[in-house]
């Protein structure tokens, strides 16, 4: 979060126009607004193939007057992952018009469709020239299981780095030394942990997906990345109210889709970074709740 705020402080000012691909972790939409920018959202589409991007619609939303585009891939909450071909088209368009790309790459190593157990998702950094207007933000929280340590990093063009350094001085000064040392160990010795984590999450995703598909009224498609199932429940038009009642009646806590923007309404987010036994218990709770809910509606 600090990296995203720093990058936005360095790039965006009052009145600037930025674009975000949504549904999206709300900070990425709200940070530019806090700094006075106008935010235009381009929604992902949900269908039989899962969540997809209308590339032409996104490019149309990026005229030369656009300051930056925010893309989180693999995406929280949907798990959608931007392919290399679309990345090339977006980068070429942004190069022509001088638009900055702010890439939230927090889940790049939690990708389930590449070659190898811990393959990385396609990245703009794989395509970038040193002076391209690309800022990649990343974190140790997800891939290296260091949630709460608040350690991350930014990859940016050389001319932007001095300004980022100044902003860090006025925001956080620095990460504590022992946390920096932990990050060095994670980078140098963490590949085994990454491979284990990615494999565990892939199996958990498949386990949860198979059980959700058995429930009537559920539309769920396996996510290619991240650690979330973002699925639709038939008849849910107020996901926040639904999730509050689900906690109260079934003891199951899921995130309401509306928390990730109006595009997420009607959906629920389930984090599958849990044991199979815990996931199975959660599905049973959801099934019992949906059954009671359907009976009450029929009365």
VEXDREN-2710 file (C-alpha; in Angstrom, 1 decimal):
% VEXDREN-2710
k/r/px/py/pz
1/UNK/0.0/0.0/0.0
2/UNK/2.9/2.4/0.8
3/UNK/4.4/1.7/-2.6
4/UNK/1.2/2.4/-4.4
5/UNK/0.7/5.6/-2.5
6/UNK/4.3/6.7/-3.1
7/UNK/4.0/6.0/-6.8
8/UNK/0.8/7.9/-7.1
9/UNK/2.1/10.9/-5.1
10/UNK/5.1/11.0/-7.6
11/UNK/2.9/10.8/-10.7
12/UNK/-0.6/12.2/-10.1
13/UNK/-1.9/15.6/-9.1
14/UNK/-5.2/17.4/-8.7
15/UNK/-7.2/17.3/-11.9
16/UNK/-5.3/14.5/-13.6
17/UNK/-7.2/11.7/-15.3
18/UNK/-6.3/8.1/-14.4
19/UNK/-7.9/4.8/-15.4
20/UNK/-8.3/1.7/-13.3
21/UNK/-9.3/-1.8/-14.3
22/UNK/-11.9/-3.0/-11.9
23/UNK/-13.2/-4.8/-9.7
24/UNK/-10.2/-3.9/-7.7
25/UNK/-8.8/-3.6/-4.2
26/UNK/-10.4/-0.3/-3.2
27/UNK/-7.1/1.5/-2.3
28/UNK/-6.0/1.6/-5.9
29/UNK/-9.2/3.6/-6.8
30/UNK/-9.2/5.8/-3.7
31/UNK/-5.5/6.8/-3.6
32/UNK/-5.7/8.9/-6.8
33/UNK/-9.0/10.4/-5.6
34/UNK/-7.4/11.4/-2.3
35/UNK/-4.8/13.3/-4.4
36/UNK/-7.4/15.1/-6.4
37/UNK/-7.4/13.0/-9.5
38/UNK/-10.4/11.9/-11.6
39/UNK/-10.7/8.1/-11.8
40/UNK/-12.3/6.3/-14.7
41/UNK/-13.0/2.6/-14.2
42/UNK/-12.9/0.0/-17.0
43/UNK/-14.8/-3.1/-15.8
44/UNK/-13.7/-6.7/-16.4
45/UNK/-16.4/-8.9/-17.8
46/UNK/-17.6/-12.2/-16.2
47/UNK/-18.8/-15.2/-18.2
48/UNK/-18.2/-18.9/-18.8
49/UNK/-14.5/-18.3/-19.3
50/UNK/-14.2/-16.4/-16.0
51/UNK/-13.1/-12.7/-15.8
52/UNK/-11.9/-11.2/-19.1
53/UNK/-10.8/-7.7/-20.3
54/UNK/-12.3/-5.9/-23.3
55/UNK/-8.9/-4.7/-24.5
56/UNK/-10.4/-2.3/-27.1
57/UNK/-12.6/-0.7/-24.4
58/UNK/-9.6/-0.2/-22.2
59/UNK/-7.5/1.4/-25.0
60/UNK/-10.4/3.6/-26.0
61/UNK/-10.5/4.8/-22.3
62/UNK/-6.8/5.8/-22.6
63/UNK/-6.7/9.0/-24.7
64/UNK/-3.5/11.2/-24.6
65/UNK/-5.0/13.2/-21.8
66/UNK/-4.7/10.3/-19.4
67/UNK/-1.9/10.5/-16.8
68/UNK/-1.8/6.9/-15.7
69/UNK/-3.5/3.5/-15.8
70/UNK/-3.7/1.2/-12.8
71/UNK/-3.6/-2.6/-13.4
72/UNK/-3.5/-5.3/-10.7
73/UNK/-2.7/-8.7/-12.3
74/UNK/-3.2/-11.3/-11.0
75/UNK/-6.1/-9.4/-9.6
76/UNK/-7.6/-9.0/-6.2
77/UNK/-10.5/-10.0/-6.0
78/UNK/-11.1/-11.8/-9.3
79/UNK/-7.9/-13.7/-9.9
80/UNK/-8.0/-12.4/-13.5
81/UNK/-4.5/-12.3/-15.0
82/UNK/-3.5/-10.1/-18.0
83/UNK/-1.8/-12.0/-20.8
84/UNK/1.4/-11.0/-22.4
85/UNK/-0.2/-10.2/-25.8
86/UNK/-2.6/-7.7/-24.2
87/UNK/0.3/-6.3/-22.1
88/UNK/2.2/-5.6/-25.3
89/UNK/-0.8/-3.8/-26.8
90/UNK/-1.3/-1.7/-23.7
91/UNK/2.4/-0.8/-23.5
92/UNK/2.5/0.2/-27.1
93/UNK/-0.5/2.4/-26.7
94/UNK/0.8/4.0/-23.5
95/UNK/4.2/4.6/-25.1
96/UNK/2.6/6.5/-28.0
97/UNK/0.6/8.8/-25.7
98/UNK/3.0/9.2/-22.8
99/UNK/0.7/7.4/-20.3
100/UNK/2.2/5.9/-17.1
101/UNK/1.4/2.3/-16.3
102/UNK/1.2/1.6/-12.5
103/UNK/1.3/-2.2/-12.1
104/UNK/0.3/-3.8/-8.8
105/UNK/2.2/-7.0/-9.0
106/UNK/1.6/-8.3/-5.5
107/UNK/0.4/-11.7/-6.7
108/UNK/2.8/-12.2/-9.6
109/UNK/4.3/-15.4/-8.2
110/UNK/0.9/-16.8/-7.2
111/UNK/0.0/-17.9/-10.7
112/UNK/-1.4/-21.3/-11.6
113/UNK/-1.3/-21.5/-15.4
114/UNK/2.4/-21.1/-16.2
115/UNK/5.1/-23.7/-16.6
116/UNK/6.5/-25.0/-13.4
117/UNK/5.2/-25.0/-9.8
118/UNK/5.9/-21.4/-9.1
119/UNK/5.8/-19.7/-12.5
120/UNK/5.5/-15.9/-12.5
121/UNK/2.5/-14.3/-14.2
122/UNK/3.2/-12.2/-17.3
123/UNK/4.7/-8.8/-16.3
124/UNK/5.1/-5.4/-17.9
125/UNK/8.6/-5.5/-16.7
126/UNK/9.3/-8.4/-19.1
127/UNK/8.6/-6.0/-21.9
128/UNK/9.9/-2.8/-20.6
129/UNK/12.8/-0.6/-21.8
130/UNK/14.7/1.3/-19.1
131/UNK/12.9/4.6/-19.8
132/UNK/9.4/3.2/-20.3
133/UNK/6.8/4.9/-18.1
134/UNK/6.2/1.7/-16.0
135/UNK/6.1/1.6/-12.2
136/UNK/5.8/-1.9/-10.7
137/UNK/4.9/-2.1/-7.0
138/UNK/5.3/-5.3/-5.1
139/UNK/5.2/-6.8/-1.6
140/UNK/6.7/-9.6/0.5
141/UNK/3.3/-10.1/2.2
142/UNK/1.8/-12.6/-0.2
143/UNK/4.5/-14.7/-2.0
144/UNK/6.9/-14.9/0.9
145/UNK/4.1/-15.2/3.6
146/UNK/5.3/-12.0/5.4
147/UNK/1.9/-10.4/5.9
148/UNK/2.1/-7.7/8.6
149/UNK/5.8/-7.0/8.0
150/UNK/4.9/-4.1/5.7
151/UNK/7.9/-4.6/3.4
152/UNK/7.7/-4.1/-0.3
153/UNK/9.5/-2.5/-3.3
154/UNK/9.1/-0.4/-6.4
155/UNK/10.6/-0.8/-9.8
156/UNK/10.6/2.5/-11.7
157/UNK/12.5/4.4/-14.5
158/UNK/15.8/5.9/-13.2
159/UNK/14.5/9.5/-13.5
160/UNK/11.7/8.8/-11.1
161/UNK/13.8/7.2/-8.4
162/UNK/15.1/10.4/-6.7
163/UNK/11.6/11.7/-6.3
164/UNK/10.4/8.4/-4.8
165/UNK/13.3/8.6/-2.4
166/UNK/12.2/12.0/-1.2
167/UNK/8.7/10.9/-0.7
168/UNK/9.8/7.8/1.3
169/UNK/11.7/10.2/3.6
170/UNK/8.5/12.1/4.3
171/UNK/6.2/9.1/4.5
172/UNK/8.0/6.3/6.4
173/UNK/11.7/7.1/6.4
174/UNK/12.6/3.4/6.1
175/UNK/11.6/-0.1/7.0
176/UNK/13.2/-1.4/10.3
177/UNK/16.6/-3.0/9.8
178/UNK/15.5/-6.5/11.0
179/UNK/12.7/-6.5/8.5
180/UNK/15.0/-5.5/5.6
181/UNK/17.3/-8.4/6.6
182/UNK/14.3/-10.8/6.5
183/UNK/13.6/-9.5/3.0
184/UNK/17.1/-10.3/1.9
185/UNK/16.8/-13.9/3.2
186/UNK/13.4/-14.2/1.5
187/UNK/14.8/-13.2/-1.9
188/UNK/17.9/-15.3/-1.6
189/UNK/16.5/-18.4/0.0
190/UNK/12.7/-18.3/-0.6
191/UNK/12.2/-20.2/-3.8
192/UNK/11.3/-23.4/-1.9
193/UNK/8.7/-21.5/0.1
194/UNK/7.3/-19.9/-3.1
195/UNK/7.0/-23.2/-4.8
196/UNK/5.3/-24.8/-1.8
197/UNK/2.9/-21.9/-1.4
198/UNK/1.9/-21.8/-5.1
199/UNK/1.3/-25.6/-5.1
200/UNK/-0.7/-25.5/-1.9
201/UNK/-2.9/-22.6/-3.2
202/UNK/-3.4/-24.3/-6.6
203/UNK/-4.7/-27.4/-4.8
204/UNK/-6.9/-25.3/-2.5
205/UNK/-8.3/-23.4/-5.4
206/UNK/-9.3/-26.6/-7.2
207/UNK/-10.7/-28.1/-4.0
208/UNK/-12.9/-25.1/-3.3
209/UNK/-13.9/-24.7/-7.0
210/UNK/-15.1/-28.3/-7.2
211/UNK/-17.3/-27.9/-4.1
212/UNK/-18.7/-24.5/-5.1
213/UNK/-19.8/-25.8/-8.4
214/UNK/-21.9/-28.5/-6.7
215/UNK/-24.1/-25.8/-5.0
216/UNK/-27.2/-24.7/-6.9
217/UNK/-27.3/-21.0/-7.8
218/UNK/-23.5/-20.5/-7.7
219/UNK/-21.5/-19.3/-10.7
220/UNK/-17.8/-19.8/-10.1
221/UNK/-14.8/-20.1/-12.4
222/UNK/-11.4/-21.1/-11.3
223/UNK/-9.0/-18.1/-11.0
224/UNK/-5.7/-18.3/-12.9
225/UNK/-3.9/-16.4/-10.1
226/UNK/-3.9/-14.8/-6.6
227/UNK/-5.7/-16.5/-3.7
228/UNK/-9.4/-15.7/-4.1
229/UNK/-12.5/-17.2/-5.5
230/UNK/-14.8/-14.4/-6.7
231/UNK/-18.2/-16.0/-7.4
232/UNK/-21.8/-15.0/-8.0
233/UNK/-24.7/-16.1/-5.9
234/UNK/-28.1/-16.2/-7.6
235/UNK/-30.5/-13.7/-6.2
236/UNK/-27.9/-11.6/-4.3
237/UNK/-28.4/-7.9/-5.1
238/UNK/-26.9/-6.6/-1.8
239/UNK/-23.7/-8.4/-1.2
240/UNK/-22.9/-6.5/2.0
241/UNK/-26.2/-7.3/3.6
242/UNK/-25.8/-10.9/2.5
243/UNK/-22.3/-11.3/4.0
244/UNK/-23.4/-9.7/7.3
245/UNK/-26.3/-12.2/7.5
246/UNK/-24.0/-15.1/6.5
247/UNK/-21.7/-14.2/9.4
248/UNK/-24.6/-14.0/11.9
249/UNK/-26.4/-17.1/10.8
250/UNK/-23.7/-19.4/9.5
251/UNK/-20.5/-18.2/11.2
252/UNK/-18.9/-17.8/7.7
253/UNK/-17.0/-14.6/6.9
254/UNK/-16.7/-13.7/3.2
255/UNK/-15.9/-10.4/1.6
256/UNK/-18.9/-8.7/-0.2
257/UNK/-18.3/-7.9/-3.8
258/UNK/-19.4/-4.3/-3.5
259/UNK/-16.3/-3.7/-1.4
260/UNK/-14.3/-3.9/-4.7
261/UNK/-16.5/-1.4/-6.5
262/UNK/-20.0/-1.5/-8.0
263/UNK/-18.7/-3.9/-10.7
264/UNK/-18.4/-6.5/-7.9
265/UNK/-22.0/-6.3/-6.7
266/UNK/-23.7/-9.7/-6.5
267/UNK/-20.4/-11.5/-6.0
268/UNK/-18.6/-12.8/-2.9
269/UNK/-14.8/-13.1/-2.4
270/UNK/-13.5/-16.3/-0.7
271/UNK/-9.8/-16.4/0.3
272/UNK/-8.8/-20.1/-0.3
273/UNK/-5.4/-19.8/1.6
274/UNK/-6.7/-22.3/4.1
275/UNK/-6.7/-26.1/4.7
276/UNK/-9.0/-28.4/2.8
277/UNK/-10.8/-29.2/6.0
278/UNK/-11.5/-25.6/6.7
279/UNK/-12.7/-24.9/3.2
280/UNK/-15.0/-28.0/3.3
281/UNK/-16.5/-26.8/6.5
282/UNK/-17.0/-23.3/5.0
283/UNK/-18.8/-24.8/2.0
284/UNK/-21.1/-26.8/4.2
285/UNK/-21.9/-23.7/6.2
286/UNK/-22.7/-21.8/3.0
287/UNK/-24.8/-24.7/1.7
288/UNK/-26.9/-24.9/4.9
289/UNK/-27.4/-21.1/4.8
290/UNK/-28.5/-21.0/1.2
291/UNK/-30.9/-23.9/1.8
292/UNK/-32.5/-22.1/4.8
293/UNK/-32.6/-18.9/2.8
294/UNK/-34.3/-20.6/-0.1
295/UNK/-36.9/-22.1/2.2
296/UNK/-37.6/-18.8/3.8
297/UNK/-38.1/-17.1/0.4
298/UNK/-40.5/-19.9/-0.6
299/UNK/-42.7/-19.4/2.4
END
